[in-house]
Amino acid sequence: MINPAKACLYIPSGLSPFKQKLFDRLAARVGQVSRGNVAQMESLPPDILPVVGCSPELTKLIVQWRVARRPFCYWDRGYLRRVFAASLPPAASLQVSYYRWHINAYQMGSISNVPNDRWKALGYDKEVRPWAKAGKHIVIAAPSRTYARFHDCESWIADTIDALARVTGRQLVIRDKEQVRTRPLQKDLEGAHALVTHGSNTAVESVVLGCPVFVHPDSAAALVGQTDLKQIETPIYPDRQPFFNSLAYNQWTEDEMFNGVLWAMLR
């Protein structure tokens, strides 16, 4: 169990009013807060757990933490039943929207032996499609600018197109993150052979929708997909239910973030 009194939440500057309110509510539940102060995060004592999100100004520091095996917590919008940037049915409100939390990782890194109760509560069974095994084109989901800066992958699109051109002649369909508002992911996946992305949650949604994925090893979808583009012509089609169950056990609603459930379950 994580003790929130021994955690320090990093709050970046320039947040939208909605995000600022969420951060402020969460700040009241932790022992320390750092408002845009990178030096403060760098000097935290070993017994204080840094809690950070997708903030490019922290990239180098997080890399140092990972090399030194200094524990930290990363949080972001959830995998399923989130409000924004979702192609699958979103949460009904912000209060029941999910956020993912992980210790020493950006996304879920293993599949746990957990029950399906939290997955069932999401109500997504009817959204799951059989694996598509006869697709033609490849969908490339581009990262946002902030994500690309944070993960130091600003040339990812160009590098990925070049890598795919060397191993396949399939048509490439590039999808921008903002297109979720105007072009459903489901439309791009119709007749698709696979989806390729760095760590976008589009990969998790694609797995639900039955499209094989190729992702960066840090992506949760790597657990049911592949990470080597040289294998693009031979996707895999594993059993997804244990993956879905684990995803549901690695995300929490806003209420669970504040009532203690998150801190009790976080590992």
C-alpha positions as CSV (number, residue, x, y, z in Angstrom):
1,M,0.0,0.0,0.0
2,I,1.3,3.5,-1.0
3,N,1.1,6.1,1.7
4,P,-0.1,9.4,0.1
5,A,1.4,11.4,3.0
6,K,4.8,10.3,1.7
7,A,4.1,11.4,-1.9
8,C,4.9,14.6,-3.8
9,L,2.6,15.6,-6.7
10,Y,4.1,17.6,-9.5
11,I,1.7,20.1,-11.0
12,P,2.9,21.6,-14.3
13,S,2.2,25.2,-15.2
14,G,-0.2,26.3,-17.9
15,L,-2.9,23.8,-17.2
16,S,-6.5,24.3,-18.5
17,P,-9.0,25.3,-15.8
18,F,-10.4,21.7,-15.8
19,K,-7.0,20.1,-15.3
20,Q,-6.0,22.7,-12.7
21,K,-9.0,21.8,-10.6
22,L,-8.3,18.1,-10.8
23,F,-4.7,18.6,-9.8
24,D,-5.7,20.9,-6.9
25,R,-8.1,18.3,-5.6
26,L,-5.5,15.6,-5.8
27,A,-2.9,17.9,-4.2
28,A,-5.1,18.0,-1.0
29,R,-4.6,14.2,-0.7
30,V,-0.8,14.0,-0.8
31,G,1.9,15.1,1.6
32,Q,3.8,17.5,-0.7
33,V,3.2,19.4,-3.9
34,S,5.6,20.9,-6.4
35,R,4.1,23.5,-8.6
36,G,6.3,23.5,-11.7
37,N,9.5,23.3,-9.6
38,V,11.7,20.7,-11.3
39,A,14.6,21.4,-8.9
40,Q,12.3,20.5,-6.0
41,M,11.5,17.2,-7.7
42,E,15.2,16.5,-8.3
43,S,16.0,17.0,-4.6
44,L,13.2,14.9,-3.0
45,P,14.5,12.6,-0.3
46,P,14.4,8.8,-1.1
47,D,11.4,8.2,1.2
48,I,9.2,10.6,-0.8
49,L,7.5,9.1,-3.9
50,P,7.4,11.5,-6.8
51,V,4.0,11.6,-8.6
52,V,4.4,12.8,-12.2
53,G,2.5,13.0,-15.5
54,C,3.3,13.7,-19.1
55,S,5.5,16.8,-18.5
56,P,8.3,17.2,-21.0
57,E,10.4,19.3,-18.5
58,L,10.7,16.2,-16.4
59,T,11.8,13.8,-19.1
60,K,15.6,13.9,-18.3
61,L,14.9,13.5,-14.6
62,I,12.6,10.5,-15.0
63,V,15.3,8.9,-17.2
64,Q,17.7,9.4,-14.4
65,W,15.2,7.9,-11.9
66,R,14.7,4.8,-14.1
67,V,18.5,4.2,-14.5
68,A,19.0,4.6,-10.7
69,R,15.9,2.6,-9.9
70,R,14.5,5.4,-7.9
71,P,10.8,4.7,-7.3
72,F,8.3,7.1,-8.9
73,C,4.7,7.1,-9.8
74,Y,3.3,8.0,-13.2
75,W,-0.3,8.9,-13.8
76,D,-2.4,9.8,-16.9
77,R,-5.8,9.4,-18.4
78,G,-7.1,5.8,-18.1
79,Y,-7.1,3.0,-20.7
80,L,-10.9,2.6,-20.8
81,R,-14.0,4.7,-19.9
82,R,-12.0,7.9,-20.1
83,V,-13.6,11.2,-21.1
84,F,-11.3,12.8,-23.6
85,A,-9.5,11.4,-26.7
86,A,-11.5,8.2,-26.7
87,S,-12.8,6.2,-29.6
88,L,-14.7,3.7,-27.5
89,P,-17.7,4.8,-25.5
90,P,-16.4,7.4,-22.9
91,A,-17.3,7.8,-19.2
92,A,-20.6,9.4,-18.5
93,S,-18.9,12.2,-16.5
94,L,-15.6,13.4,-15.2
95,Q,-16.3,11.9,-11.8
96,V,-16.5,8.4,-13.2
97,S,-13.8,8.8,-15.7
98,Y,-10.7,6.6,-15.2
99,Y,-7.0,7.5,-14.7
100,R,-4.1,5.0,-14.9
101,W,-1.4,5.0,-12.2
102,H,1.8,3.0,-12.3
103,I,4.9,2.6,-10.2
104,N,8.2,3.0,-12.1
105,A,6.5,2.7,-15.5
106,Y,4.5,4.8,-17.9
107,Q,2.0,2.1,-18.6
108,M,1.1,-1.4,-17.4
109,G,4.1,-3.7,-17.8
110,S,2.7,-7.1,-17.0
111,I,-0.5,-9.1,-17.0
112,S,-1.7,-10.0,-13.5
113,N,-3.9,-12.9,-12.3
114,V,-6.8,-10.8,-11.3
115,P,-10.6,-11.3,-11.5
116,N,-12.8,-9.8,-14.2
117,D,-15.0,-7.8,-11.8
118,R,-13.6,-4.4,-12.6
119,W,-13.5,-5.2,-16.4
120,K,-17.2,-6.3,-16.2
121,A,-18.1,-3.0,-14.4
122,L,-16.8,-1.1,-17.4
123,G,-19.5,-2.6,-19.6
124,Y,-17.2,-3.1,-22.6
125,D,-17.9,-6.7,-23.4
126,K,-20.1,-5.7,-26.3
127,E,-17.3,-3.6,-27.7
128,V,-14.9,-6.5,-28.1
129,R,-14.5,-7.7,-31.7
130,P,-12.8,-10.9,-32.9
131,W,-9.2,-10.5,-34.2
132,A,-9.2,-9.3,-37.8
133,K,-6.8,-11.6,-39.7
134,A,-7.4,-10.6,-43.4
135,G,-6.7,-6.8,-43.4
136,K,-5.0,-4.9,-46.1
137,H,-3.7,-1.4,-44.9
138,I,-1.7,-0.3,-41.9
139,V,-2.9,2.5,-39.6
140,I,-0.2,4.7,-38.1
141,A,-1.4,6.6,-35.0
142,A,0.8,9.7,-34.6
143,P,1.7,10.9,-31.1
144,S,0.7,14.3,-29.9
145,R,3.4,17.0,-29.7
146,T,3.5,16.9,-25.9
147,Y,3.8,13.1,-25.9
148,A,6.6,13.2,-28.5
149,R,8.6,15.8,-26.5
150,F,8.1,13.9,-23.3
151,H,9.2,10.6,-24.8
152,D,11.9,12.1,-26.9
153,C,10.5,10.7,-30.1
154,E,9.8,13.7,-32.2
155,S,11.0,12.0,-35.4
156,W,8.9,8.9,-34.7
157,I,6.5,9.4,-37.6
158,A,9.2,9.8,-40.2
159,D,11.3,6.9,-38.7
160,T,8.2,4.6,-38.7
161,I,7.2,5.3,-42.3
162,D,10.8,4.7,-43.3
163,A,11.0,1.4,-41.3
164,L,7.7,0.1,-42.7
165,A,8.6,1.0,-46.3
166,R,11.6,-1.3,-46.0
167,V,9.5,-4.3,-45.0
168,T,6.0,-3.9,-46.6
169,G,4.2,-2.5,-49.6
170,R,0.9,-2.1,-47.8
171,Q,-0.9,1.2,-47.9
172,L,-0.2,3.4,-44.9
173,V,-3.0,5.5,-43.3
174,I,-1.7,8.1,-40.9
175,R,-4.0,9.1,-38.1
176,D,-3.6,12.2,-36.0
177,K,-4.7,12.2,-32.4
178,E,-7.1,15.1,-32.9
179,Q,-8.9,13.1,-35.6
180,V,-10.8,11.2,-32.9
181,R,-13.3,14.1,-32.9
182,T,-13.9,13.9,-36.7
183,R,-13.0,10.4,-37.8
184,P,-13.7,7.4,-35.6
185,L,-10.9,5.0,-35.1
186,Q,-13.3,2.3,-36.0
187,K,-13.5,3.8,-39.5
188,D,-9.7,3.6,-40.0
189,L,-9.5,0.1,-38.7
190,E,-12.1,-1.3,-41.2
191,G,-10.1,-3.7,-43.3
192,A,-6.8,-2.9,-41.5
193,H,-4.0,-5.4,-41.2
194,A,-2.5,-3.7,-38.1
195,L,-2.2,-0.5,-36.2
196,V,1.2,1.0,-35.4
197,T,1.8,3.6,-32.7
198,H,4.4,4.5,-30.1
199,G,2.4,4.4,-26.8
200,S,-0.9,6.0,-27.7
201,N,-4.0,4.6,-26.0
202,T,-5.2,4.0,-29.5
203,A,-3.3,0.8,-29.3
204,V,-5.4,-0.4,-26.3
205,E,-8.6,0.6,-28.1
206,S,-7.4,-1.2,-31.3
207,V,-6.9,-4.4,-29.3
208,V,-10.5,-4.2,-28.0
209,L,-11.6,-3.7,-31.6
210,G,-9.7,-6.7,-32.8
211,C,-6.9,-5.0,-34.7
212,P,-3.4,-6.4,-34.1
213,V,-0.9,-3.8,-32.9
214,F,2.8,-2.9,-33.1
215,V,4.0,-0.6,-30.4
216,H,6.9,0.6,-28.3
217,P,7.9,-1.8,-25.4
218,D,6.7,0.8,-22.9
219,S,3.1,0.5,-24.2
220,A,0.7,-1.7,-22.3
221,A,-0.5,-3.0,-25.6
222,A,3.0,-4.6,-26.1
223,L,1.7,-7.4,-23.8
224,V,-0.7,-8.5,-26.5
225,G,1.1,-7.1,-29.6
226,Q,4.5,-6.8,-31.1
227,T,7.3,-4.3,-30.9
228,D,9.4,-5.2,-33.9
229,L,8.2,-3.6,-37.2
230,K,10.2,-6.2,-39.2
231,Q,7.5,-8.6,-38.1
232,I,4.7,-6.4,-39.5
233,E,3.5,-9.2,-41.9
234,T,3.0,-11.7,-39.1
235,P,0.9,-10.1,-36.4
236,I,-0.1,-12.1,-33.3
237,Y,-3.6,-12.8,-32.0
238,P,-3.4,-13.8,-28.3
239,D,-6.1,-14.4,-25.8
240,R,-7.1,-10.9,-24.6
241,Q,-9.2,-11.4,-21.6
242,P,-6.4,-11.6,-19.0
243,F,-5.1,-8.4,-20.5
244,F,-8.5,-6.7,-20.2
245,N,-8.8,-7.8,-16.6
246,S,-5.4,-6.4,-15.8
247,L,-6.1,-3.1,-17.5
248,A,-9.1,-2.6,-15.3
249,Y,-7.0,-3.2,-12.2
250,N,-4.6,-0.5,-13.2
251,Q,-7.0,2.4,-13.6
252,W,-9.2,4.2,-11.1
253,T,-12.0,6.8,-11.1
254,E,-11.6,10.2,-9.6
255,D,-13.6,9.1,-6.5
256,E,-11.3,6.1,-6.1
257,M,-8.3,8.5,-6.3
258,F,-9.6,10.5,-3.4
259,N,-11.3,7.9,-1.1
260,G,-8.2,5.7,-0.6
261,V,-9.0,2.8,-3.0
262,L,-6.3,3.9,-5.4
263,W,-3.6,4.1,-2.7
264,A,-4.6,0.7,-1.3
265,M,-4.5,-1.1,-4.7
266,L,-1.5,0.7,-6.3
267,R,1.5,-1.6,-6.6
